[in-house]
C-alpha cells in the first residue's frame, strides 16, 4: 500500500465550519484492505458554514463519502496539513481511473477496438487491464438544455432561465450537472429562426 507520512492537525467543529468546497482536508478511510489509521485527501461536499449539527460529509479523492462527527474522539475527525502538527499516514494515488463518456459517430465494434488498441499502445498492455464499457445507442434526436432556478416561482416568465446547450443529443445530458441552485429543463430542439429584418 502506497502511503506517505504527513504532518497535520485535527480541526475543531468551528474551524471546519469556516472551510469551503475548495479547501483540501484529510479524513480517515475505511476502504477494503485499508487500515483505519490511514487518511486520504478529501473535500467537503457542501460548505462548512451550512453545517447544522450532526455530521460533516466529505468525499475523498478516491470517491468514498465519509461522515464525520468532529467532536467525537473515537472517530478520525477532519485534519489539515500543518508542519507543526503530528504525523499521520496518508494514502497516495496508485493511478487514475477514467470514467469517460465518448460519443463515437457511426460507432462500431471496429472503432472501439481501435480505441482500446491505442490506449494499450500509449500506456502498455499491463496498464489497460479491463474495460468496463457501456455501449448505448444514441437516438438521432436533438434537445435544447436550459437552466432555471431550482426554487423558481410558479408562472415565472421564461426570461428567468439560462440557455446551457442547444442542439445536443439527450444521452449527453445525463453526464452534465446543473449549476448550484439551478435545475435542468430539457425541451425538444427548436431551430432558431432569425427574424431580423433585412434590407
C-alpha positions as CSV (number, residue, x, y, z in Angstrom):
1,X,0.0,0.0,0.0
2,X,1.4,3.4,-1.0
3,X,1.3,5.8,1.9
4,X,3.2,8.9,2.9
5,X,3.7,10.4,6.4
6,X,2.2,13.9,6.6
7,X,2.3,16.4,9.4
8,X,-1.3,17.5,10.2
9,X,-3.6,18.7,12.9
10,X,-7.2,17.9,13.7
11,X,-9.8,20.6,13.2
12,X,-12.5,21.7,15.6
13,X,-16.1,22.0,14.5
14,X,-15.7,25.8,14.4
15,X,-12.6,25.5,12.2
16,X,-14.4,23.0,9.8
17,X,-17.4,25.4,9.6
18,X,-15.0,28.0,8.1
19,X,-13.9,25.6,5.3
20,X,-15.2,25.9,1.7
21,X,-15.5,23.3,-1.1
22,X,-12.0,24.0,-2.4
23,X,-10.2,23.5,0.9
24,X,-8.3,20.2,0.9
25,X,-8.6,18.2,4.1
26,X,-7.6,14.7,5.3
27,X,-10.2,12.2,6.5
28,X,-9.9,8.7,7.9
29,X,-10.7,6.0,5.3
30,X,-12.2,2.5,5.7
31,X,-11.9,1.0,2.3
32,X,-11.4,-2.7,1.8
33,X,-7.8,-3.6,2.6
34,X,-7.0,-0.1,4.0
35,X,-6.2,0.4,7.7
36,X,-8.5,2.6,9.7
37,X,-5.4,4.5,10.8
38,X,-4.9,5.7,7.3
39,X,-6.1,9.0,5.9
40,X,-7.0,10.3,2.4
41,X,-7.2,13.7,0.8
42,X,-10.8,14.9,0.7
43,X,-13.1,17.9,0.2
44,X,-16.4,18.8,1.9
45,X,-19.5,18.0,-0.1
46,X,-21.1,21.4,1.0
47,X,-19.5,24.5,2.6
48,X,-18.8,24.1,6.3
49,X,-21.0,27.2,7.1
50,X,-24.0,25.1,6.0
51,X,-23.4,22.7,8.9
52,X,-26.5,22.4,11.1
53,X,-25.4,19.9,13.6
54,X,-25.0,16.2,13.1
55,X,-22.0,15.2,10.9
56,X,-19.9,16.9,8.2
57,X,-19.8,15.0,4.9
58,X,-16.5,14.8,3.0
59,X,-15.7,13.0,-0.3
60,X,-12.2,11.6,-0.7
61,X,-10.3,11.9,-4.0
62,X,-10.9,8.2,-4.3
63,X,-14.7,8.7,-4.4
64,X,-15.6,7.5,-0.9
65,X,-18.1,9.6,1.2
66,X,-17.2,9.9,4.8
67,X,-19.5,11.2,7.6
68,X,-17.6,12.8,10.4
69,X,-18.7,13.9,13.9
70,X,-15.8,16.4,14.7
71,X,-16.2,16.4,18.4
72,X,-16.3,12.5,18.7
73,X,-12.9,11.5,20.0
74,X,-13.5,7.9,18.8
75,X,-13.6,9.0,15.2
76,X,-10.8,10.1,13.0
77,X,-12.0,13.6,12.5
78,X,-11.1,16.1,9.8
79,X,-7.5,17.2,9.5
80,X,-5.4,19.7,7.5
81,X,-1.7,19.7,6.7
82,X,0.2,21.6,9.3
83,X,4.0,21.4,9.7
84,X,3.6,21.9,13.5
85,X,1.1,19.0,13.8
86,X,1.5,15.3,14.4
87,X,2.4,12.7,11.7
88,X,-0.4,10.7,10.1
89,X,-0.3,8.1,7.3
90,X,-1.9,9.5,4.1
91,X,-2.9,7.1,1.3
92,X,-1.4,8.1,-2.0
93,X,-2.8,7.6,-5.5
94,X,-1.8,4.4,-7.4
95,X,-3.0,5.8,-10.7
96,X,-6.1,7.4,-12.3
97,X,-9.4,5.6,-13.2
98,X,-11.0,7.4,-16.1
99,X,-14.8,7.3,-16.4
100,X,-15.3,8.7,-19.8
101,X,-18.4,9.5,-21.9
102,X,-17.4,9.1,-25.5
103,X,-19.7,9.7,-28.4
104,X,-18.4,7.9,-31.4
105,X,-20.3,9.0,-34.6
106,X,-21.4,5.9,-36.5
107,X,-19.5,3.9,-33.9
108,X,-18.9,0.2,-34.5
109,X,-17.1,-2.7,-32.8
110,X,-14.1,-2.0,-35.0
111,X,-13.9,1.7,-33.9
112,X,-14.0,0.6,-30.3
113,X,-11.2,-1.9,-30.8
114,X,-9.1,0.8,-32.4
115,X,-9.7,3.0,-29.3
116,X,-8.7,0.2,-26.9
117,X,-5.6,-0.6,-29.0
118,X,-4.5,3.0,-29.0
119,X,-4.8,3.1,-25.2
120,X,-2.8,-0.1,-24.8
121,X,-0.1,1.3,-27.1
122,X,0.0,4.5,-25.1
123,X,0.1,3.0,-21.6
124,X,1.2,-0.5,-22.1
125,X,-0.7,-3.8,-22.1
126,X,-0.3,-4.2,-18.3
127,X,-2.0,-0.9,-17.6
128,X,-5.2,-1.3,-19.5
129,X,-6.3,-4.5,-17.9
130,X,-10.1,-4.4,-18.2
131,X,-12.7,-2.3,-19.9
132,X,-16.0,-1.8,-18.2
133,X,-18.0,-0.5,-21.1
134,X,-21.5,0.7,-21.5
135,X,-22.3,0.9,-25.2
136,X,-25.5,2.9,-25.7
137,X,-27.2,3.6,-29.0
138,X,-27.7,7.4,-29.3
139,X,-31.1,8.3,-30.9
140,X,-30.9,10.7,-33.8
141,X,-32.9,13.3,-32.0
142,X,-31.8,16.6,-30.5
143,X,-32.8,18.5,-27.4
144,X,-32.2,22.0,-26.0
145,X,-31.0,22.3,-22.5
146,X,-31.8,25.3,-20.2
147,X,-31.2,26.0,-16.5
148,X,-33.8,27.6,-14.2
149,X,-33.6,28.4,-10.5
150,X,-34.3,25.2,-8.5
151,X,-36.9,27.1,-6.4
152,X,-38.4,29.2,-9.1
153,X,-41.9,30.8,-8.6
154,X,-44.8,29.3,-10.4
155,X,-45.7,31.0,-13.6
156,X,-42.3,32.6,-13.7
157,X,-41.5,34.1,-17.1
158,X,-39.2,32.4,-19.4
159,X,-36.6,35.2,-19.1
160,X,-35.5,33.7,-15.7
161,X,-33.6,30.9,-17.4
162,X,-30.2,30.5,-19.0
163,X,-29.5,28.6,-22.2
164,X,-27.0,25.9,-21.4
165,X,-26.8,24.0,-24.6
166,X,-28.7,23.9,-27.9
167,X,-28.9,21.1,-30.3
168,X,-27.4,18.3,-28.3
169,X,-28.1,14.5,-28.0
170,X,-30.3,13.6,-25.0
171,X,-27.8,10.9,-24.0
172,X,-25.2,13.6,-23.3
173,X,-27.5,15.4,-20.9
174,X,-27.1,12.8,-18.1
175,X,-23.3,13.5,-18.0
176,X,-23.8,17.2,-17.3
177,X,-24.5,18.8,-13.9
178,X,-26.6,21.9,-13.4
179,X,-25.1,25.0,-11.7
180,X,-25.5,25.2,-7.9
181,X,-29.1,26.2,-7.1
182,X,-30.3,25.6,-10.6
183,X,-32.1,22.7,-12.3
184,X,-32.1,21.5,-15.9
185,X,-35.1,21.9,-18.2
186,X,-34.9,19.7,-21.3
187,X,-37.1,20.6,-24.3
188,X,-37.3,19.2,-27.8
189,X,-34.9,21.1,-30.1
190,X,-36.3,24.1,-32.0
191,X,-34.4,25.7,-34.8
192,X,-33.7,29.3,-34.0
193,X,-35.3,31.5,-36.7
194,X,-33.6,34.8,-37.2
195,X,-36.4,37.3,-37.7
196,X,-34.1,40.3,-38.0
197,X,-35.5,42.4,-40.9
198,X,-33.2,42.6,-43.9
199,X,-33.0,45.4,-46.4
